[in-house]
Every structure is written in structure tokens, then in C-alpha cells.
């Protein structure tokens, strides 16, 4: 990418490289604005990370939160299902 002064992306971070509620909200609002301009709608599925808070006033994004512990259950199943199938 010669002669490119910037990339077409947004970047946000904090000192500990963690997702924070502030970064989450700013990102969702930015995406919502872009989707609104394109007259698009999306459903965003989020896990139960503490940074994934509800964000009011989104017009083009519907937040769908997974039930508590569903991500750890999915990880357990993917790791242990092959082992358990030998016993079924």
C-alpha cells in the first residue's frame, strides 16, 4: 500500500489491552452510525463479558446476549465431546 497515509479502520485500546465498557460502547455507536448511513440492520451476538454492557439508543444494531456460562459450556463441549462419545 504505497502512498497510503492511513488505513480505513478505527483503533482503540487501553493500557492493559482489555476490552472495556467504554471501548465497547464507542465501537457500537460508531458501527451503528455506519449501518444507519447504509440503511442496514444487524443482530450482534455478545457473550457475558463484563465489558459487554447494554447500549441504549442503537438504531441499526440489536444486541443479543448469550445466557450466562454458555461460552464456557461451549468450550467444554468442544474440548470434551470427542472423549465423552466413547462412553455413550
SVG drawing of the C-alpha trace seen along z (x, -y; Angstrom):
<svg xmlns="http://www.w3.org/2000/svg" viewBox="-33 -10 38 56">
<polyline fill="none" stroke="black" stroke-width="0.4" points="0.0,0.0 2.3,-2.7 1.4,-6.3 -1.2,-5.3 -1.2,-7.6 -3.8,-5.8 -5.8,-2.6 -9.6,-2.6 -10.1,-1.3 -10.7,-2.5 -8.4,-1.5 -9.0,-1.9 -7.1,-0.5 -6.3,-0.9 -3.1,-0.4 -3.9,3.2 -5.1,4.3 -8.6,5.1 -12.0,4.6 -13.7,2.0 -17.3,0.9 -16.2,-2.5 -14.4,-1.0 -17.4,1.4 -19.9,-1.5 -17.8,-3.8 -17.3,-0.9 -21.0,0.0 -22.1,-3.7 -19.6,-4.0 -20.9,-0.8 -24.5,-1.9 -23.8,-5.2 -22.2,-3.4 -25.1,-0.9 -27.7,-3.7 -26.0,-5.5 -26.2,-2.3 -29.7,-1.7 -28.6,1.7 -29.6,3.6 -27.6,6.3 -28.0,8.5 -24.8,8.7 -24.4,11.7 -22.3,11.0 -21.2,13.2 -21.3,12.3 -18.0,10.4 -18.3,7.6 -17.4,5.1 -20.3,6.1 -22.9,3.8 -26.2,2.8 -26.1,-0.3 -29.3,-2.4 -30.3,-4.3 -28.9,-2.0 -31.0,-2.2 -29.4,0.3 -27.9,2.8 -29.8,5.3 -27.7,6.7 -28.4,10.3 -26.7,11.6 -25.9,15.2 -27.1,16.9 -24.6,16.8 -21.9,19.5 -22.9,20.5 -19.4,19.7 -17.7,21.8 -20.2,24.7 -19.5,24.4 -15.7,24.5 -16.2,27.5 -18.3,29.4 -15.9,28.7 -12.9,30.0 -14.5,33.0 -17.3,34.2 -15.0,36.5 -13.8,38.1 -17.4,38.5 -18.8,40.0 -16.7,43.2 -18.8,43.7 -22.3,43.1"/>
</svg>
